[in-house]
C-alpha cells in the first residue's frame, strides 16, 4: 500500500494520475499478459495449459519469433495511436515506480530498460495531435489536463509489452547469432523453449555455441553498444566539466516520494574525444564539439537554476526526470546565453561564433518533433514507415519534446547519456579511402588510421615501419608499387614487434539498421563481408611481402621475417566461424575462464591494444609460422 502522505503529495502535483495508475495497474498487467500469451499461442498453437512447454527447432523458432514480435508490435502500435505523445510520455514516467510494474523488473538496471523501452515506443509511434498543451504553468506550480483512466491503463500496458518486446528482440538476435554459428560450424542448432507462463528460453545447447554467444555479447557491450570510437584510445579526465542526468531513485521514502534523482556526469573525456575527431564531428552534427558540450552543460544548469527557484518544477523533475521550459528559452534566448557562459568557463579556445546556430542545431538533433533535422539514422516520427527493423532497433532516444503548438517544451534528463552516446554512435564511418586521389581532413578512414597508429605505437615495444613508403608523411599508410606500376599494395597501419610485421587493414563500414536489429541475413552478410575482407588482406599482404622478390627485399631491409595481417574496425563484428584461422587466441569452450583473453583476428582497437600489450613476440611468430607467413 502507498502511504497516505505519499498519496496526498502525488495527488497535489499530478491530479490523481498516480493514484489512477495504482488502481488500474493490476488489471492492465493482466491484459498485457494475455496479449503476450496470445502471441505465444499464435506462434505455437500446441502450447496449452495441459501442454505448458513446447520445444521448437531452428526453422520453427525463426517463424515463432516473428509471430510473437509482430503480434506484440501490433498491440503496441494500437495503444500508442490513441494518445498524444507528450501526455503519454509523462504518464509513462509515473509508471516507473508503480509497484505492480516494478515486480516485473529483474533489478535496478532492468527497471531503466523497461522505462526506456516504453519511451521509445511512445516517441516513435504516438501521434502529435493534441490541439493544446497538456499542462499550464503558473508561478511556483503547474496544472495538468485531467488524465482519463484509459490513458493510465494503456500506459501501464505499454510498459509491460514494450519491456517484453525489447527483451525478445535481444533473444531473437541471440537466436539468429547461434543459428549462424551452428550452420557454419556443423553444430546442432539452438532449440527454442516456449512456456505457458510466457517465458522463453533455450534447451541445452553445445558448449561452443553457448561460448560463442557469450563472446558475441561481451564484445558488443565493450565496443559497439557504448561509443564505437571510444575504443580508440584512453583519456585521463579530471571530471571538471559536468552535465545533468537523472537516475531512478533507489531509496524512495514516505516523506520524500521522489522517483528520480539528479546526477552529474563528467564531460571531460567526451570533450577530448570530440576534439580528437573534431572535423568529423562538426561535419556530421553541424557544430564544433566544444559547442555540443557547452549546450549539454547549459541544459543541466538551466534545470538546476529553474528547480532551485520553483518547488513545483523541482517536484515535477523528481517524479518524471523531465522539466518543462519555455520554447523561446530553448531556441536561443536563455539556453544560448548559458551555453556561451559555459564555453567561456570551459578553458577551451573555442570561439562562441555561430553558437546560436549550434544551439538551434542541438535542439533539432535532440527534438522528437516531426520534421526536425536528424543524423543519418532512421528515427521514427509520425507518418514515417514503421517497418520491423526500425521498430526493433533501439535507436538513440530524443531528449527534447515539443512542437510549434507548445509554449513549453519538455527536456528529458533520463535520456541525457543515451542521447550524447547516440549522437557519437550515429556519426557515419563511411568515406573515401585513403588511396583516393581526392583527400581532405574529413576523410574518416584517414582519421581512423592516424589515431589507430598512434594508439598502437604507444604500446611499449611496438613501432611504425616502412615510413619511407608513405605517400603522406602525416598518415601511417604505406604503398608499394610493382610490375611497372601495374600492381599496388597498401598497408593502412604497419607496425613491428621484433621481426614481426603486424599489418593492419582498417575497415569502417557503417552498421545498418537491420544488423542492429539482429536480423539473421543482415548479420550473415556483415560477417561474410568481414571474412572476405580478411581473406583478401591475408592474400594481398603476404603475396607481395613474402612471395615477390622486391617485397622480400623490403622485408629484409627492415629486419622483418614474419607478417601477421589483422582487420581492425570500430565495431565488434559478429564472428561466426570457429575456424582457428580467424582467431589470434582461440576460445577454450566449456572450461572455466576459457573465454578470458580470447582475441579474434577481426577486432576493434580496444581488443587489438589489449592483445598487443599482453602478447609476447614468440606468440606472434608461432601464429605466423602456423599460417606459413614467414620468409
Buried (B, 14 or more C-beta within 10 A) or exposed (E): EBEEEBBEBBEEBBBBBBBBBBBBBEEBBEBBBEBBBBBBBBBBEEBEEEEEEBEBEBEBBBEBBEBBBBBBBEBBBEBBEEBBBBBBBBBBBBBBBBEBBBEBBEEEEBBBBBBBBBBBBBBBBBBBEBEEBBBEBEEEBBEBBEBEEEBBBBBBBBBBBBBBBBBBBBBBBBBBBBBBBBBBBEBEBBBBBBEBEBEBEBEEBBBBBBBBBEBBBEBBEBBBBBBBBBBBBEEEBEEEBBBBBBBBBEEEEEEEBBBBBBBEBBBBBBBBBBBBBBBBBBBBBBBBBBBBBBBBBBBBBBBBEBBEEBEBBBBBBBBBBBBBBBBEBBBBBBBBBBBBBBBEEBEBEBEBEEBBBBBBBBBBBBBBBBEBEBBEBBBBBBEEEEBBBBBBBBBBBBBBBBBEEBBBBBBBBBBBBBBBBBBBBBBBBEBBBBEEEEBEEBBBBBBBBBBBBBBBBEBEEBEBBBEEBBEEEEBBBBBBEBEEEEEEBBBBBBBBBBBBBBBBBBBBBBBBBBBBBBBBEBBBBBBEEBBEBBBEBBEBBBEBBBEBEEBBEBBEEBEBBBBBBBBBBBBBBBBBBBEEEBBBBBBBBEEEEBBEEBBBBBBBBBBBBBBBEEBEEEBBBEBBEEBEBBB
